[in-house]
């Protein structure tokens, strides 16, 4: 989950300095915003599923 937080931070969707690896409400909200903005509907909203992951990895660099 740390990688998820760092990738979301690259897109200014996760503004917190500390990436603690927890999938909390802040991370879930950032994932929802990302999915909604990119039109990702093959994963449930707020769930970091395979379609969301593939899209996020294609759009960001490995932290």
CHARMM internal coordinates of N, CA and C (Angstrom, degrees):
IC EDIT
DIST 1 N 1 CA 1.4488
DIST 1 CA 1 C 1.5286
ANGL 1 N 1 CA 1 C 112.15
DIST 1 C 2 N 1.3114
ANGL 1 CA 1 C 2 N 116.42
DIHE 1 N 1 CA 1 C 2 N -22.10
DIST 2 N 2 CA 1.4662
ANGL 1 C 2 N 2 CA 118.72
DIHE 1 CA 1 C 2 N 2 CA 177.81
DIST 2 CA 2 C 1.5177
ANGL 2 N 2 CA 2 C 110.11
DIHE 1 C 2 N 2 CA 2 C -61.71
DIST 2 C 3 N 1.3450
ANGL 2 CA 2 C 3 N 116.15
DIHE 2 N 2 CA 2 C 3 N -41.94
DIST 3 N 3 CA 1.4633
ANGL 2 C 3 N 3 CA 119.57
DIHE 2 CA 2 C 3 N 3 CA 179.27
DIST 3 CA 3 C 1.5301
ANGL 3 N 3 CA 3 C 110.49
DIHE 2 C 3 N 3 CA 3 C -61.79
DIST 3 C 4 N 1.3172
ANGL 3 CA 3 C 4 N 117.39
DIHE 3 N 3 CA 3 C 4 N -40.72
DIST 4 N 4 CA 1.4635
ANGL 3 C 4 N 4 CA 121.53
DIHE 3 CA 3 C 4 N 4 CA 177.45
DIST 4 CA 4 C 1.5215
ANGL 4 N 4 CA 4 C 110.18
DIHE 3 C 4 N 4 CA 4 C -58.65
DIST 4 C 5 N 1.3109
ANGL 4 CA 4 C 5 N 117.26
DIHE 4 N 4 CA 4 C 5 N -48.41
DIST 5 N 5 CA 1.4607
ANGL 4 C 5 N 5 CA 120.89
DIHE 4 CA 4 C 5 N 5 CA 179.81
DIST 5 CA 5 C 1.5343
ANGL 5 N 5 CA 5 C 110.71
DIHE 4 C 5 N 5 CA 5 C -59.93
DIST 5 C 6 N 1.3125
ANGL 5 CA 5 C 6 N 117.28
DIHE 5 N 5 CA 5 C 6 N -42.65
DIST 6 N 6 CA 1.4698
ANGL 5 C 6 N 6 CA 120.67
DIHE 5 CA 5 C 6 N 6 CA -178.34
DIST 6 CA 6 C 1.5256
ANGL 6 N 6 CA 6 C 111.33
DIHE 5 C 6 N 6 CA 6 C -68.92
DIST 6 C 7 N 1.3167
ANGL 6 CA 6 C 7 N 117.52
DIHE 6 N 6 CA 6 C 7 N -36.44
DIST 7 N 7 CA 1.4762
ANGL 6 C 7 N 7 CA 119.86
DIHE 6 CA 6 C 7 N 7 CA 176.95
DIST 7 CA 7 C 1.5315
ANGL 7 N 7 CA 7 C 110.45
DIHE 6 C 7 N 7 CA 7 C -68.52
DIST 7 C 8 N 1.3287
ANGL 7 CA 7 C 8 N 117.19
DIHE 7 N 7 CA 7 C 8 N -41.66
DIST 8 N 8 CA 1.4666
ANGL 7 C 8 N 8 CA 119.91
DIHE 7 CA 7 C 8 N 8 CA 177.41
DIST 8 CA 8 C 1.5247
ANGL 8 N 8 CA 8 C 110.67
DIHE 7 C 8 N 8 CA 8 C -63.57
DIST 8 C 9 N 1.3133
ANGL 8 CA 8 C 9 N 116.52
DIHE 8 N 8 CA 8 C 9 N -34.65
DIST 9 N 9 CA 1.4693
ANGL 8 C 9 N 9 CA 120.55
DIHE 8 CA 8 C 9 N 9 CA 178.36
DIST 9 CA 9 C 1.5357
ANGL 9 N 9 CA 9 C 110.63
DIHE 8 C 9 N 9 CA 9 C -64.08
DIST 9 C 10 N 1.3197
ANGL 9 CA 9 C 10 N 117.36
DIHE 9 N 9 CA 9 C 10 N -36.56
DIST 10 N 10 CA 1.4634
ANGL 9 C 10 N 10 CA 121.01
DIHE 9 CA 9 C 10 N 10 CA 178.41
DIST 10 CA 10 C 1.5289
ANGL 10 N 10 CA 10 C 111.42
DIHE 9 C 10 N 10 CA 10 C -58.65
DIST 10 C 11 N 1.3152
ANGL 10 CA 10 C 11 N 116.34
DIHE 10 N 10 CA 10 C 11 N -29.35
DIST 11 N 11 CA 1.4714
ANGL 10 C 11 N 11 CA 121.94
DIHE 10 CA 10 C 11 N 11 CA -179.33
DIST 11 CA 11 C 1.5223
ANGL 11 N 11 CA 11 C 112.53
DIHE 10 C 11 N 11 CA 11 C -98.45
DIST 11 C 12 N 1.3242
ANGL 11 CA 11 C 12 N 116.19
DIHE 11 N 11 CA 11 C 12 N 10.30
DIST 12 N 12 CA 1.4748
ANGL 11 C 12 N 12 CA 123.05
DIHE 11 CA 11 C 12 N 12 CA 179.23
DIST 12 CA 12 C 1.5240
ANGL 12 N 12 CA 12 C 112.42
DIHE 11 C 12 N 12 CA 12 C 63.33
DIST 12 C 13 N 1.3237
ANGL 12 CA 12 C 13 N 117.10
DIHE 12 N 12 CA 12 C 13 N 27.68
DIST 13 N 13 CA 1.4596
ANGL 12 C 13 N 13 CA 121.23
DIHE 12 CA 12 C 13 N 13 CA 178.80
DIST 13 CA 13 C 1.5227
ANGL 13 N 13 CA 13 C 112.18
DIHE 12 C 13 N 13 CA 13 C -99.62
DIST 13 C 14 N 1.3124
ANGL 13 CA 13 C 14 N 116.74
DIHE 13 N 13 CA 13 C 14 N -14.95
DIST 14 N 14 CA 1.4650
ANGL 13 C 14 N 14 CA 121.98
DIHE 13 CA 13 C 14 N 14 CA 178.86
DIST 14 CA 14 C 1.5220
ANGL 14 N 14 CA 14 C 106.76
DIHE 13 C 14 N 14 CA 14 C -129.96
DIST 14 C 15 N 1.3206
ANGL 14 CA 14 C 15 N 117.34
DIHE 14 N 14 CA 14 C 15 N 95.34
DIST 15 N 15 CA 1.4630
ANGL 14 C 15 N 15 CA 120.57
DIHE 14 CA 14 C 15 N 15 CA -170.29
DIST 15 CA 15 C 1.5266
ANGL 15 N 15 CA 15 C 115.85
DIHE 14 C 15 N 15 CA 15 C -83.28
DIST 15 C 16 N 1.3142
ANGL 15 CA 15 C 16 N 117.42
DIHE 15 N 15 CA 15 C 16 N 2.61
DIST 16 N 16 CA 1.4674
ANGL 15 C 16 N 16 CA 119.49
DIHE 15 CA 15 C 16 N 16 CA -173.82
DIST 16 CA 16 C 1.5217
ANGL 16 N 16 CA 16 C 110.84
DIHE 15 C 16 N 16 CA 16 C -82.68
DIST 16 C 17 N 1.3260
ANGL 16 CA 16 C 17 N 116.12
DIHE 16 N 16 CA 16 C 17 N 141.29
DIST 17 N 17 CA 1.4633
ANGL 16 C 17 N 17 CA 121.55
DIHE 16 CA 16 C 17 N 17 CA -178.01
DIST 17 CA 17 C 1.5192
ANGL 17 N 17 CA 17 C 112.32
DIHE 16 C 17 N 17 CA 17 C -69.92
DIST 17 C 18 N 1.3106
ANGL 17 CA 17 C 18 N 116.33
DIHE 17 N 17 CA 17 C 18 N -35.96
DIST 18 N 18 CA 1.4560
ANGL 17 C 18 N 18 CA 120.01
DIHE 17 CA 17 C 18 N 18 CA -175.22
DIST 18 CA 18 C 1.5255
ANGL 18 N 18 CA 18 C 110.81
DIHE 17 C 18 N 18 CA 18 C -91.86
DIST 18 C 19 N 1.3240
ANGL 18 CA 18 C 19 N 116.02
DIHE 18 N 18 CA 18 C 19 N 124.22
DIST 19 N 19 CA 1.4613
ANGL 18 C 19 N 19 CA 121.46
DIHE 18 CA 18 C 19 N 19 CA 173.02
DIST 19 CA 19 C 1.5198
ANGL 19 N 19 CA 19 C 106.06
DIHE 18 C 19 N 19 CA 19 C -102.09
DIST 19 C 20 N 1.3200
ANGL 19 CA 19 C 20 N 116.00
DIHE 19 N 19 CA 19 C 20 N 101.81
DIST 20 N 20 CA 1.4659
ANGL 19 C 20 N 20 CA 120.57
DIHE 19 CA 19 C 20 N 20 CA -172.45
DIST 20 CA 20 C 1.5283
ANGL 20 N 20 CA 20 C 113.85
DIHE 19 C 20 N 20 CA 20 C -98.82
DIST 20 C 21 N 1.3380
ANGL 20 CA 20 C 21 N 116.84
DIHE 20 N 20 CA 20 C 21 N -1.95
DIST 21 N 21 CA 1.4515
ANGL 20 C 21 N 21 CA 119.68
DIHE 20 CA 20 C 21 N 21 CA 177.00
DIST 21 CA 21 C 1.5203
ANGL 21 N 21 CA 21 C 115.25
DIHE 20 C 21 N 21 CA 21 C 81.45
DIST 21 C 22 N 1.3271
ANGL 21 CA 21 C 22 N 117.22
DIHE 21 N 21 CA 21 C 22 N 4.74
DIST 22 N 22 CA 1.4701
ANGL 21 C 22 N 22 CA 120.55
DIHE 21 CA 21 C 22 N 22 CA 179.30
DIST 22 CA 22 C 1.5236
ANGL 22 N 22 CA 22 C 110.01
DIHE 21 C 22 N 22 CA 22 C -92.61
DIST 22 C 23 N 1.3246
ANGL 22 CA 22 C 23 N 116.86
DIHE 22 N 22 CA 22 C 23 N 137.91
DIST 23 N 23 CA 1.4643
ANGL 22 C 23 N 23 CA 121.33
DIHE 22 CA 22 C 23 N 23 CA 174.67
DIST 23 CA 23 C 1.5191
ANGL 23 N 23 CA 23 C 107.02
DIHE 22 C 23 N 23 CA 23 C -92.51
DIST 23 C 24 N 1.3442
ANGL 23 CA 23 C 24 N 114.99
DIHE 23 N 23 CA 23 C 24 N 84.58
DIST 24 N 24 CA 1.4608
ANGL 23 C 24 N 24 CA 120.16
DIHE 23 CA 23 C 24 N 24 CA -177.16
DIST 24 CA 24 C 1.5278
ANGL 24 N 24 CA 24 C 110.09
DIHE 23 C 24 N 24 CA 24 C -102.19
DIST 24 C 25 N 1.3154
ANGL 24 CA 24 C 25 N 116.56
DIHE 24 N 24 CA 24 C 25 N -171.18
DIST 25 N 25 CA 1.4619
ANGL 24 C 25 N 25 CA 121.54
DIHE 24 CA 24 C 25 N 25 CA -177.63
DIST 25 CA 25 C 1.5274
ANGL 25 N 25 CA 25 C 112.14
DIHE 24 C 25 N 25 CA 25 C -60.87
DIST 25 C 26 N 1.3257
ANGL 25 CA 25 C 26 N 117.73
DIHE 25 N 25 CA 25 C 26 N -35.57
DIST 26 N 26 CA 1.4674
ANGL 25 C 26 N 26 CA 120.82
DIHE 25 CA 25 C 26 N 26 CA -179.86
DIST 26 CA 26 C 1.5235
ANGL 26 N 26 CA 26 C 111.22
DIHE 25 C 26 N 26 CA 26 C -66.46
DIST 26 C 27 N 1.3197
ANGL 26 CA 26 C 27 N 116.47
DIHE 26 N 26 CA 26 C 27 N -41.52
DIST 27 N 27 CA 1.4707
ANGL 26 C 27 N 27 CA 120.35
DIHE 26 CA 26 C 27 N 27 CA 178.37
DIST 27 CA 27 C 1.5266
ANGL 27 N 27 CA 27 C 109.84
DIHE 26 C 27 N 27 CA 27 C -68.36
DIST 27 C 28 N 1.3173
ANGL 27 CA 27 C 28 N 116.63
DIHE 27 N 27 CA 27 C 28 N -43.79
DIST 28 N 28 CA 1.4650
ANGL 27 C 28 N 28 CA 120.15
DIHE 27 CA 27 C 28 N 28 CA 178.91
DIST 28 CA 28 C 1.5295
ANGL 28 N 28 CA 28 C 110.74
DIHE 27 C 28 N 28 CA 28 C -59.03
DIST 28 C 29 N 1.3263
ANGL 28 CA 28 C 29 N 117.12
DIHE 28 N 28 CA 28 C 29 N -42.77
DIST 29 N 29 CA 1.4626
ANGL 28 C 29 N 29 CA 120.56
DIHE 28 CA 28 C 29 N 29 CA 179.12
DIST 29 CA 29 C 1.5241
ANGL 29 N 29 CA 29 C 111.01
DIHE 28 C 29 N 29 CA 29 C -64.53
DIST 29 C 30 N 1.3216
ANGL 29 CA 29 C 30 N 117.29
DIHE 29 N 29 CA 29 C 30 N -40.56
DIST 30 N 30 CA 1.4654
ANGL 29 C 30 N 30 CA 120.80
DIHE 29 CA 29 C 30 N 30 CA 178.26
DIST 30 CA 30 C 1.5281
ANGL 30 N 30 CA 30 C 110.81
DIHE 29 C 30 N 30 CA 30 C -63.64
DIST 30 C 31 N 1.3223
ANGL 30 CA 30 C 31 N 116.87
DIHE 30 N 30 CA 30 C 31 N -40.05
DIST 31 N 31 CA 1.4659
ANGL 30 C 31 N 31 CA 120.83
DIHE 30 CA 30 C 31 N 31 CA 177.44
DIST 31 CA 31 C 1.5277
ANGL 31 N 31 CA 31 C 109.93
DIHE 30 C 31 N 31 CA 31 C -64.19
DIST 31 C 32 N 1.3221
ANGL 31 CA 31 C 32 N 117.61
DIHE 31 N 31 CA 31 C 32 N -42.49
DIST 32 N 32 CA 1.4687
ANGL 31 C 32 N 32 CA 121.55
DIHE 31 CA 31 C 32 N 32 CA 177.70
DIST 32 CA 32 C 1.5194
ANGL 32 N 32 CA 32 C 111.13
DIHE 31 C 32 N 32 CA 32 C -58.95
DIST 32 C 33 N 1.3142
ANGL 32 CA 32 C 33 N 116.64
DIHE 32 N 32 CA 32 C 33 N -46.58
DIST 33 N 33 CA 1.4727
ANGL 32 C 33 N 33 CA 120.89
DIHE 32 CA 32 C 33 N 33 CA -179.78
DIST 33 CA 33 C 1.5216
ANGL 33 N 33 CA 33 C 109.64
DIHE 32 C 33 N 33 CA 33 C -61.93
DIST 33 C 34 N 1.3238
ANGL 33 CA 33 C 34 N 116.11
DIHE 33 N 33 CA 33 C 34 N -44.45
DIST 34 N 34 CA 1.4589
ANGL 33 C 34 N 34 CA 120.68
DIHE 33 CA 33 C 34 N 34 CA 179.14
DIST 34 CA 34 C 1.5266
ANGL 34 N 34 CA 34 C 110.43
DIHE 33 C 34 N 34 CA 34 C -59.93
DIST 34 C 35 N 1.3158
ANGL 34 CA 34 C 35 N 117.60
DIHE 34 N 34 CA 34 C 35 N -48.55
DIST 35 N 35 CA 1.4680
ANGL 34 C 35 N 35 CA 121.34
DIHE 34 CA 34 C 35 N 35 CA -179.23
DIST 35 CA 35 C 1.5298
ANGL 35 N 35 CA 35 C 111.13
DIHE 34 C 35 N 35 CA 35 C -62.25
DIST 35 C 36 N 1.2955
ANGL 35 CA 35 C 36 N 116.50
DIHE 35 N 35 CA 35 C 36 N -45.54
DIST 36 N 36 CA 1.4608
ANGL 35 C 36 N 36 CA 120.38
DIHE 35 CA 35 C 36 N 36 CA -178.20
DIST 36 CA 36 C 1.5264
ANGL 36 N 36 CA 36 C 110.53
DIHE 35 C 36 N 36 CA 36 C -62.96
DIST 36 C 37 N 1.3289
ANGL 36 CA 36 C 37 N 116.27
DIHE 36 N 36 CA 36 C 37 N -45.22
DIST 37 N 37 CA 1.4653
ANGL 36 C 37 N 37 CA 121.08
DIHE 36 CA 36 C 37 N 37 CA -177.57
DIST 37 CA 37 C 1.5279
ANGL 37 N 37 CA 37 C 112.08
DIHE 36 C 37 N 37 CA 37 C -65.80
DIST 37 C 38 N 1.3214
ANGL 37 CA 37 C 38 N 116.64
DIHE 37 N 37 CA 37 C 38 N -33.17
DIST 38 N 38 CA 1.4733
ANGL 37 C 38 N 38 CA 120.68
DIHE 37 CA 37 C 38 N 38 CA -177.98
DIST 38 CA 38 C 1.5201
ANGL 38 N 38 CA 38 C 112.73
DIHE 37 C 38 N 38 CA 38 C -95.77
DIST 38 C 39 N 1.3146
ANGL 38 CA 38 C 39 N 117.71
DIHE 38 N 38 CA 38 C 39 N -1.47
DIST 39 N 39 CA 1.4624
ANGL 38 C 39 N 39 CA 120.87
DIHE 38 CA 38 C 39 N 39 CA 178.88
DIST 39 CA 39 C 1.5210
ANGL 39 N 39 CA 39 C 113.30
DIHE 38 C 39 N 39 CA 39 C 70.60
DIST 39 C 40 N 1.3111
ANGL 39 CA 39 C 40 N 116.56
DIHE 39 N 39 CA 39 C 40 N 29.38
DIST 40 N 40 CA 1.4721
ANGL 39 C 40 N 40 CA 120.81
DIHE 39 CA 39 C 40 N 40 CA 179.71
DIST 40 CA 40 C 1.5220
ANGL 40 N 40 CA 40 C 108.00
DIHE 39 C 40 N 40 CA 40 C -83.68
DIST 40 C 41 N 1.3286
ANGL 40 CA 40 C 41 N 116.00
DIHE 40 N 40 CA 40 C 41 N 113.35
DIST 41 N 41 CA 1.4603
ANGL 40 C 41 N 41 CA 119.16
DIHE 40 CA 40 C 41 N 41 CA -178.20
DIST 41 CA 41 C 1.5286
ANGL 41 N 41 CA 41 C 112.83
DIHE 40 C 41 N 41 CA 41 C -126.12
DIST 41 C 42 N 1.3171
ANGL 41 CA 41 C 42 N 116.55
DIHE 41 N 41 CA 41 C 42 N 9.34
DIST 42 N 42 CA 1.4658
ANGL 41 C 42 N 42 CA 119.55
DIHE 41 CA 41 C 42 N 42 CA 179.55
DIST 42 CA 42 C 1.5238
ANGL 42 N 42 CA 42 C 111.96
DIHE 41 C 42 N 42 CA 42 C -88.33
DIST 42 C 43 N 1.3248
ANGL 42 CA 42 C 43 N 117.25
DIHE 42 N 42 CA 42 C 43 N -11.43
DIST 43 N 43 CA 1.4640
ANGL 42 C 43 N 43 CA 123.15
DIHE 42 CA 42 C 43 N 43 CA 169.70
DIST 43 CA 43 C 1.5242
ANGL 43 N 43 CA 43 C 106.97
DIHE 42 C 43 N 43 CA 43 C -112.16
DIST 43 C 44 N 1.3239
ANGL 43 CA 43 C 44 N 118.49
DIHE 43 N 43 CA 43 C 44 N 146.43
DIST 44 N 44 CA 1.4680
ANGL 43 C 44 N 44 CA 119.56
DIHE 43 CA 43 C 44 N 44 CA 176.24
DIST 44 CA 44 C 1.5327
ANGL 44 N 44 CA 44 C 110.63
DIHE 43 C 44 N 44 CA 44 C -59.12
DIST 44 C 45 N 1.3018
ANGL 44 CA 44 C 45 N 115.94
DIHE 44 N 44 CA 44 C 45 N 146.88
DIST 45 N 45 CA 1.4547
ANGL 44 C 45 N 45 CA 121.75
DIHE 44 CA 44 C 45 N 45 CA -178.83
DIST 45 CA 45 C 1.5297
ANGL 45 N 45 CA 45 C 110.75
DIHE 44 C 45 N 45 CA 45 C -58.27
DIST 45 C 46 N 1.3055
ANGL 45 CA 45 C 46 N 115.59
DIHE 45 N 45 CA 45 C 46 N 124.80
DIST 46 N 46 CA 1.4566
ANGL 45 C 46 N 46 CA 121.35
DIHE 45 CA 45 C 46 N 46 CA 179.40
DIST 46 CA 46 C 1.5186
ANGL 46 N 46 CA 46 C 113.95
DIHE 45 C 46 N 46 CA 46 C 90.25
DIST 46 C 47 N 1.3278
ANGL 46 CA 46 C 47 N 117.17
DIHE 46 N 46 CA 46 C 47 N -3.91
DIST 47 N 47 CA 1.4663
ANGL 46 C 47 N 47 CA 121.39
DIHE 46 CA 46 C 47 N 47 CA 179.96
DIST 47 CA 47 C 1.5266
ANGL 47 N 47 CA 47 C 108.78
DIHE 46 C 47 N 47 CA 47 C -100.48
DIST 47 C 48 N 1.3136
ANGL 47 CA 47 C 48 N 115.88
DIHE 47 N 47 CA 47 C 48 N 127.54
DIST 48 N 48 CA 1.4667
ANGL 47 C 48 N 48 CA 121.30
DIHE 47 CA 47 C 48 N 48 CA 179.46
DIST 48 CA 48 C 1.5254
ANGL 48 N 48 CA 48 C 108.66
DIHE 47 C 48 N 48 CA 48 C -84.31
DIST 48 C 49 N 1.3177
ANGL 48 CA 48 C 49 N 114.68
DIHE 48 N 48 CA 48 C 49 N 73.60
DIST 49 N 49 CA 1.4555
ANGL 48 C 49 N 49 CA 121.54
DIHE 48 CA 48 C 49 N 49 CA -178.64
DIST 49 CA 49 C 1.5159
ANGL 49 N 49 CA 49 C 111.97
DIHE 48 C 49 N 49 CA 49 C -89.54
DIST 49 C 50 N 1.3309
ANGL 49 CA 49 C 50 N 117.11
DIHE 49 N 49 CA 49 C 50 N -175.30
DIST 50 N 50 CA 1.4564
ANGL 49 C 50 N 50 CA 121.05
DIHE 49 CA 49 C 50 N 50 CA -173.42
DIST 50 CA 50 C 1.5306
ANGL 50 N 50 CA 50 C 114.59
DIHE 49 C 50 N 50 CA 50 C -63.45
DIST 50 C 51 N 1.3122
ANGL 50 CA 50 C 51 N 117.92
DIHE 50 N 50 CA 50 C 51 N -34.39
DIST 51 N 51 CA 1.4660
ANGL 50 C 51 N 51 CA 120.26
DIHE 50 CA 50 C 51 N 51 CA -178.94
DIST 51 CA 51 C 1.5309
ANGL 51 N 51 CA 51 C 110.69
DIHE 50 C 51 N 51 CA 51 C -72.69
DIST 51 C 52 N 1.3169
ANGL 51 CA 51 C 52 N 115.70
DIHE 51 N 51 CA 51 C 52 N -41.58
DIST 52 N 52 CA 1.4621
ANGL 51 C 52 N 52 CA 120.23
DIHE 51 CA 51 C 52 N 52 CA 177.09
DIST 52 CA 52 C 1.5172
ANGL 52 N 52 CA 52 C 110.11
DIHE 51 C 52 N 52 CA 52 C -64.91
DIST 52 C 53 N 1.3031
ANGL 52 CA 52 C 53 N 116.38
DIHE 52 N 52 CA 52 C 53 N -43.38
DIST 53 N 53 CA 1.4718
ANGL 52 C 53 N 53 CA 121.20
DIHE 52 CA 52 C 53 N 53 CA -179.46
DIST 53 CA 53 C 1.5289
ANGL 53 N 53 CA 53 C 111.10
DIHE 52 C 53 N 53 CA 53 C -61.55
DIST 53 C 54 N 1.3180
ANGL 53 CA 53 C 54 N 116.53
DIHE 53 N 53 CA 53 C 54 N -47.78
DIST 54 N 54 CA 1.4725
ANGL 53 C 54 N 54 CA 120.78
DIHE 53 CA 53 C 54 N 54 CA -180.00
DIST 54 CA 54 C 1.5241
ANGL 54 N 54 CA 54 C 111.04
DIHE 53 C 54 N 54 CA 54 C -58.53
DIST 54 C 55 N 1.3150
ANGL 54 CA 54 C 55 N 116.66
DIHE 54 N 54 CA 54 C 55 N -43.68
DIST 55 N 55 CA 1.4559
ANGL 54 C 55 N 55 CA 120.99
DIHE 54 CA 54 C 55 N 55 CA 179.83
DIST 55 CA 55 C 1.5251
ANGL 55 N 55 CA 55 C 111.45
DIHE 54 C 55 N 55 CA 55 C -65.13
DIST 55 C 56 N 1.3152
ANGL 55 CA 55 C 56 N 116.17
DIHE 55 N 55 CA 55 C 56 N -46.50
DIST 56 N 56 CA 1.4647
ANGL 55 C 56 N 56 CA 120.85
DIHE 55 CA 55 C 56 N 56 CA -178.78
DIST 56 CA 56 C 1.5271
ANGL 56 N 56 CA 56 C 111.00
DIHE 55 C 56 N 56 CA 56 C -63.95
DIST 56 C 57 N 1.3158
ANGL 56 CA 56 C 57 N 117.08
DIHE 56 N 56 CA 56 C 57 N -42.16
DIST 57 N 57 CA 1.4674
ANGL 56 C 57 N 57 CA 120.28
DIHE 56 CA 56 C 57 N 57 CA 179.57
DIST 57 CA 57 C 1.5231
ANGL 57 N 57 CA 57 C 111.62
DIHE 56 C 57 N 57 CA 57 C -65.85
DIST 57 C 58 N 1.3335
ANGL 57 CA 57 C 58 N 117.39
DIHE 57 N 57 CA 57 C 58 N -33.98
DIST 58 N 58 CA 1.4650
ANGL 57 C 58 N 58 CA 120.81
DIHE 57 CA 57 C 58 N 58 CA 178.89
DIST 58 CA 58 C 1.5336
ANGL 58 N 58 CA 58 C 111.70
DIHE 57 C 58 N 58 CA 58 C -71.16
DIST 58 C 59 N 1.3122
ANGL 58 CA 58 C 59 N 115.92
DIHE 58 N 58 CA 58 C 59 N -25.83
DIST 59 N 59 CA 1.4658
ANGL 58 C 59 N 59 CA 121.09
DIHE 58 CA 58 C 59 N 59 CA -174.62
DIST 59 CA 59 C 1.5336
ANGL 59 N 59 CA 59 C 113.57
DIHE 58 C 59 N 59 CA 59 C -95.12
DIST 59 C 60 N 1.3166
ANGL 59 CA 59 C 60 N 116.97
DIHE 59 N 59 CA 59 C 60 N -14.82
DIST 60 N 60 CA 1.4656
ANGL 59 C 60 N 60 CA 120.51
DIHE 59 CA 59 C 60 N 60 CA -176.34
DIST 60 CA 60 C 1.5144
ANGL 60 N 60 CA 60 C 109.91
DIHE 59 C 60 N 60 CA 60 C -125.42
DIST 60 C 61 N 1.3190
ANGL 60 CA 60 C 61 N 115.17
DIHE 60 N 60 CA 60 C 61 N 168.96
DIST 61 N 61 CA 1.4662
ANGL 60 C 61 N 61 CA 119.97
DIHE 60 CA 60 C 61 N 61 CA 176.61
DIST 61 CA 61 C 1.5286
ANGL 61 N 61 CA 61 C 108.58
DIHE 60 C 61 N 61 CA 61 C -98.65
DIST 61 C 62 N 1.3200
ANGL 61 CA 61 C 62 N 115.28
DIHE 61 N 61 CA 61 C 62 N 155.85
DIST 62 N 62 CA 1.4569
ANGL 61 C 62 N 62 CA 119.82
DIHE 61 CA 61 C 62 N 62 CA 178.69
DIST 62 CA 62 C 1.5217
ANGL 62 N 62 CA 62 C 109.70
DIHE 61 C 62 N 62 CA 62 C -66.38
DIST 62 C 63 N 1.3322
ANGL 62 CA 62 C 63 N 116.47
DIHE 62 N 62 CA 62 C 63 N 127.15
DIST 63 N 63 CA 1.4790
ANGL 62 C 63 N 63 CA 118.49
DIHE 62 CA 62 C 63 N 63 CA -178.42
DIST 63 CA 63 C 1.5213
ANGL 63 N 63 CA 63 C 111.75
DIHE 62 C 63 N 63 CA 63 C -72.48
END
COOR INIT
IC SEED 1 N 1 CA 1 C
IC BUILD
